[in-house]
């Protein structure tokens, strides 16, 4: 039976997604560490190239 879907909110409530908050926290930590590594690598390379 084809036809339009019922007009309901199709969003999944976040409290029903089991690992959403922990995954989001892990992504934020990883992004922060990558940013720190980029800055540290830039400083180290600048020091090596000036020597």
N, C-alpha and C positions, 0 to 999 in steps of 0.2 A: 504494500500500500504506500504509494508515494504521495507527497504533498508537503505543505509547509509544516515546520515544527511548531509545537505549542509556544505561545508567547510567555515564556518564563525567564527568570534570570538564569543564564547559563553559566555564571561564574561559580567556581568551586570555592567554598568558604575555607579560609586559610587554616582555621582550627581543625579541619578534617584532613589536611595534608600533613602527614606525620613528621617529616624531617625538614620542613620548610625553613623554620627559624634557625636551626643548627646549620643547615646548608648555606643559608644567607650569611650567617656569622663566619663560616669557614671561607666563603668567597671574599668577604670583606677583609679578613686577616691575610689571605693570600694576595689580594690586590695591594694592601698596605706594604707587605713584605717585598713585593715586586717593585713598588715605588721606591722603597728604601734601597734596594739593590741597584736600581737605575741611578739614583743619586750617588751612592757610594762608588759605583763603577765609573761614573763620570769624573768624580774627584780623583780616583786612582789613575785613570787614563790621562787626565790633565797633568798630574804629577809626573807620570812616566814620560810623557811627550815633551815636557819642559826640561827634563834631565839630559 
